[in-house]
Amino acid sequence: MSAAISGSAVYPVELQRQVDAYLEGIRFSSESATARLEEAMRHSLLAGGKRIRPVLALATSEALGRAPEDVLPFAAAIEMIHTYSLIHDDLPAMDDDALRRGKPTCHVVYGEDVAILAGDGLFAEALRLALTEQQGPPMGIIAAARALTAAAGVDGMVGGQYLDVTAQGASDAAGLRRLHELKTGRLIAASVECVVLLCGASGPATIGLGRFAAELGVVFQIVDDILDVTGDDDELGKPSGTDERHGRRTYVSEYGLERARELARESHAEARAALTGAGGSTERLEQIADYILTRQT
Amino acid sequence: MSAAISGSAVYPVELQRQVDAYLEGIRFSSESATARLEEAMRHSLLAGGKRIRPVLALATSEALGRAPEDVLPFAAAIEMIHTYSLIHDDLPAMDDDALRRGKPTCHVVYGEDVAILAGDGLFAEALRLALTEQQGPPMGIIAAARALTAAAGVDGMVGGQYLDVTAQGASDAAGLRRLHELKTGRLIAASVECVVLLCGASGPATIGLGRFAAELGVVFQIVDDILDVTGDDDELGKPSGTDERHGRRTYVSEYGLERARELARESHAEARAALTGAGGSTERLEQIADYILTRQT
């Protein structure tokens, strides 16, 4: 076992189970002719994983005094968008990865054409689900959907992936941080932000939660970079050393392993501090932050 | 000149100009590092074309007694989603087309990785734009966004493209009609449906407009199949005979050229008849229907 950072944290598995059960129950179509497309979408969507983003959404709902399950449609939509981005990132024209979470990637099983469409389909169905099933004030739903699409767009996930594949803008430490802020950070932040908007929350709580989510994205990415170097293939469910193979700048290549670990701890402390200012029942958000810092995979 | 169906129709170019000007003015990001991604998105989005879908949306607004420009954000979003689907359809793993509207396709100019991301980016930015800029009752905006994502999803565009690339379900005439209904028809229908929902219209007008939109999608596809056989490469802006090259079943391969022309005329007559029941100022919708039947490219 080669932990990124020593220690172990309790993860809110009951929220994870709620998310898994909800995702498992989603059907995209009743049409038999597109059954294999749906199978490809479910192959990637139900490949396991900690469901960090939707679990964050559910925990944020709880922190704001609501039932976690109230935001399941949006939480599931966020996981579907995350999954679509993984399918496209793994494509031969992008990172060309054959393994993800210990399973063959979508294009390896279903072919490149179906994998592209499975990603496209998950994106469309994510928003359709959120806009169909989410209960709450209409203005909150519109604001949350807007935040989610912004996080997925050019100033978010897609822009970050563009910077990554073209190695644009990662020429210095600020560029590196910006790349990851767009590629990973914006969607993690949106997992919290969407719920704040859905619940129509305002005041200090929203500011604290916003700062928490932003720092959490940074912790997540630094630990990801550390695990790519120190991780075990079997535990990671994908080959380690991918970043080096692609000649990518990472927090580790930029700062070295020890300094990267320090940076992760610093951002984690900032995230926890931001929660203190937020008030409410933030125990599970704290658990998620601790888990992200100390995760092994 | 080899017209699909003889005759010529007046096209509402003033609406097309409004759409073009609006699309031209959209900026996706102020970030310089992603400028080339934005350039790739604009390369395909601003490649010209008749803008049939957004022009339909504007004409529907007029038919319902509103100003055409009231629905520009949603109209533009529909064109952006259409463009994203063209970029992905043209990819080497899909139809592998090098030319579109007389210009090299996105992946030929910017590479496959950037083209995939340009498509993904257009989809996200389309919804972001609609959810940010569209004015009107919140419930109408949610309903319209839901209709749009449904038309883009597994029971729509993505499902239809899946049926097309895998040649699933096109084994008979009903399968062929279903394929095109999903791949092309649903987004054309959504161009009308979204505006009905945005405007909160109800009653006979909405039923008539719904029937009109559904038949119009059929006319569009039959004429597309005819033009692929009879069209001139220079006029089409892409190589004709693509369907035959891909061994696709089309209305022409299924029914022959003459019967296909008859079917197009029949669906066009149905579409026009549906408008009569809709009431309102439907002159421009009629013009669009006539144009779709008699277009040369």
Boltz contact constraints between the chains, C-beta under 6 A:
constraints:
  - contact:
      token1: [A, 28]
      token2: [B, 154]
      max_distance: 6.0
  - contact:
      token1: [A, 29]
      token2: [B, 154]
      max_distance: 6.0
  - contact:
      token1: [A, 29]
      token2: [B, 155]
      max_distance: 6.0
  - contact:
      token1: [A, 33]
      token2: [B, 163]
      max_distance: 6.0
  - contact:
      token1: [A, 33]
      token2: [B, 168]
      max_distance: 6.0
  - contact:
      token1: [A, 33]
      token2: [B, 169]
      max_distance: 6.0
  - contact:
      token1: [A, 34]
      token2: [B, 154]
      max_distance: 6.0
  - contact:
      token1: [A, 34]
      token2: [B, 159]
      max_distance: 6.0
  - contact:
      token1: [A, 34]
      token2: [B, 162]
      max_distance: 6.0
  - contact:
      token1: [A, 37]
      token2: [B, 162]
      max_distance: 6.0
  - contact:
      token1: [A, 88]
      token2: [B, 116]
      max_distance: 6.0
  - contact:
      token1: [A, 93]
      token2: [B, 112]
      max_distance: 6.0
  - contact:
      token1: [A, 93]
      token2: [B, 113]
      max_distance: 6.0
  - contact:
      token1: [A, 94]
      token2: [B, 113]
      max_distance: 6.0
  - contact:
      token1: [A, 112]
      token2: [B, 93]
      max_distance: 6.0
  - contact:
      token1: [A, 113]
      token2: [B, 93]
      max_distance: 6.0
  - contact:
      token1: [A, 113]
      token2: [B, 94]
      max_distance: 6.0
  - contact:
      token1: [A, 113]
      token2: [B, 165]
      max_distance: 6.0
  - contact:
      token1: [A, 116]
      token2: [B, 88]
      max_distance: 6.0
  - contact:
      token1: [A, 117]
      token2: [B, 158]
      max_distance: 6.0
  - contact:
      token1: [A, 117]
      token2: [B, 161]
      max_distance: 6.0
  - contact:
      token1: [A, 117]
      token2: [B, 162]
      max_distance: 6.0
  - contact:
      token1: [A, 120]
      token2: [B, 158]
      max_distance: 6.0
  - contact:
      token1: [A, 121]
      token2: [B, 154]
      max_distance: 6.0
  - contact:
      token1: [A, 121]
      token2: [B, 158]
      max_distance: 6.0
  - contact:
      token1: [A, 124]
      token2: [B, 149]
      max_distance: 6.0
  - contact:
      token1: [A, 124]
      token2: [B, 152]
      max_distance: 6.0
  - contact:
      token1: [A, 124]
      token2: [B, 153]
      max_distance: 6.0
  - contact:
      token1: [A, 125]
      token2: [B, 153]
      max_distance: 6.0
  - contact:
      token1: [A, 127]
      token2: [B, 149]
      max_distance: 6.0
  - contact:
      token1: [A, 128]
      token2: [B, 149]
      max_distance: 6.0
  - contact:
      token1: [A, 128]
      token2: [B, 150]
      max_distance: 6.0
  - contact:
      token1: [A, 128]
      token2: [B, 153]
      max_distance: 6.0
  - contact:
      token1: [A, 131]
      token2: [B, 142]
      max_distance: 6.0
  - contact:
      token1: [A, 131]
      token2: [B, 145]
      max_distance: 6.0
  - contact:
      token1: [A, 131]
      token2: [B, 146]
      max_distance: 6.0
  - contact:
      token1: [A, 132]
      token2: [B, 146]
      max_distance: 6.0
  - contact:
      token1: [A, 138]
      token2: [B, 138]
      max_distance: 6.0
  - contact:
      token1: [A, 138]
      token2: [B, 139]
      max_distance: 6.0
  - contact:
      token1: [A, 138]
      token2: [B, 142]
      max_distance: 6.0
  - contact:
      token1: [A, 139]
      token2: [B, 138]
      max_distance: 6.0
  - contact:
      token1: [A, 141]
      token2: [B, 142]
      max_distance: 6.0
  - contact:
      token1: [A, 142]
      token2: [B, 131]
      max_distance: 6.0
  - contact:
      token1: [A, 142]
      token2: [B, 138]
      max_distance: 6.0
  - contact:
      token1: [A, 142]
      token2: [B, 141]
      max_distance: 6.0
  - contact:
      token1: [A, 145]
      token2: [B, 131]
      max_distance: 6.0
  - contact:
      token1: [A, 146]
      token2: [B, 131]
      max_distance: 6.0
  - contact:
      token1: [A, 146]
      token2: [B, 132]
      max_distance: 6.0
  - contact:
      token1: [A, 149]
      token2: [B, 124]
      max_distance: 6.0
  - contact:
      token1: [A, 149]
      token2: [B, 127]
      max_distance: 6.0
  - contact:
      token1: [A, 149]
      token2: [B, 128]
      max_distance: 6.0
  - contact:
      token1: [A, 150]
      token2: [B, 128]
      max_distance: 6.0
  - contact:
      token1: [A, 152]
      token2: [B, 124]
      max_distance: 6.0
  - contact:
      token1: [A, 153]
      token2: [B, 124]
      max_distance: 6.0
  - contact:
      token1: [A, 153]
      token2: [B, 125]
      max_distance: 6.0
  - contact:
      token1: [A, 153]
      token2: [B, 128]
      max_distance: 6.0
  - contact:
      token1: [A, 154]
      token2: [B, 28]
      max_distance: 6.0
  - contact:
      token1: [A, 154]
      token2: [B, 29]
      max_distance: 6.0
  - contact:
      token1: [A, 154]
      token2: [B, 34]
      max_distance: 6.0
  - contact:
      token1: [A, 154]
      token2: [B, 121]
      max_distance: 6.0
  - contact:
      token1: [A, 155]
      token2: [B, 29]
      max_distance: 6.0
  - contact:
      token1: [A, 158]
      token2: [B, 117]
      max_distance: 6.0
  - contact:
      token1: [A, 158]
      token2: [B, 120]
      max_distance: 6.0
  - contact:
      token1: [A, 158]
      token2: [B, 121]
      max_distance: 6.0
  - contact:
      token1: [A, 159]
      token2: [B, 34]
      max_distance: 6.0
  - contact:
      token1: [A, 161]
      token2: [B, 117]
      max_distance: 6.0
  - contact:
      token1: [A, 162]
      token2: [B, 34]
      max_distance: 6.0
  - contact:
      token1: [A, 162]
      token2: [B, 37]
      max_distance: 6.0
  - contact:
      token1: [A, 162]
      token2: [B, 117]
      max_distance: 6.0
  - contact:
      token1: [A, 163]
      token2: [B, 33]
      max_distance: 6.0
  - contact:
      token1: [A, 165]
      token2: [B, 113]
      max_distance: 6.0
  - contact:
      token1: [A, 168]
      token2: [B, 33]
      max_distance: 6.0
  - contact:
      token1: [A, 169]
      token2: [B, 33]
      max_distance: 6.0
